[in-house]
Amino acid sequence: MECLFQRTRLTRSTQNAERKMHIAIVMDGNGRWAKQRFMPRVAGHRQGVEALRRCIRACARRDVQALTVFAFSSENWNRPLDEVSALIRLLGKALAREVPELNTNGVRLYFAGDRQPLPEHLRNELARAECATAANRRMVLTVCFNYGGRWDIVQAAARLAAQGQPITEAALSGALALAHVHDPDLLIRTGGELRISNFLLWQCAYSELYFSDKLWPDFDEAALDEALAAYRARERRFGRTTEQMQRSA
Ligand code: FPP
């Protein structure tokens, strides 16, 4: 099943604060959250879904234009089988439950990642959820599932090569799995680790990085506002000097 909807790239306004922002999040720390409570890791992931739901609402209220989250990496297949199965089941359940609320909040859902190894019923549910939310315009939520930054660059380059197209920056950007949104302005990683872990390698070239010690299930609205305040205090120069930025402001 394929949903044919426009993959128009959202353009970024230069007057920001949260309006028109693209926030990407590595939601790390579910396992530790559960371990601290003597619970199985999957309980942490369930709580992670709740944190994600709060975060989507909070971002929509702040007029964030795009939110992209890392839900399952290409490398997560190496986790114990019961955890992998639980994450796949959680995604299926979340889809069934959340689509009506996404529609109420005007959130369009999009999945990025290699769908081929996923069970057929899940692939169908992903496509159905994308179709069901395709008309929403307030915010784009991209869930990266079975996604890896290296996979993304390779699939984009392979697609261009197969079409006999020259590989330029613009062509490659347009063939990546996140071609429907502008590059993230802010990349947040929770859980205290200081790395990108193969997430959006191409797209985060100029993103501001923000690391939080909070475990993902504890990442609440106040924590999001702290990250946004830190972002607002940064000077984004995109390779230029402070003086040049001031002159063009
Ligand atoms: C990393 O925490 C988190 C994941 C691999 C899964 C992220 C998934 C969610 C937040 C739930 C939302 C998911 C769906 C399916 C929509 P970790 O398990 O590596 O935590 P740890 O570093 O404490 O072990």
Boltz pocket constraint, residues with backbone or C-beta under 6 A from the ligand:
constraints:
  - pocket:
      binder: B
      contacts: [[A, 27], [A, 28], [A, 29], [A, 30], [A, 31], [A, 32], [A, 33], [A, 45], [A, 46], [A, 48], [A, 49], [A, 52], [A, 70], [A, 71], [A, 72], [A, 73], [A, 76], [A, 87], [A, 88], [A, 90], [A, 91], [A, 94], [A, 143], [A, 191], [A, 216]]
      max_distance: 6.0
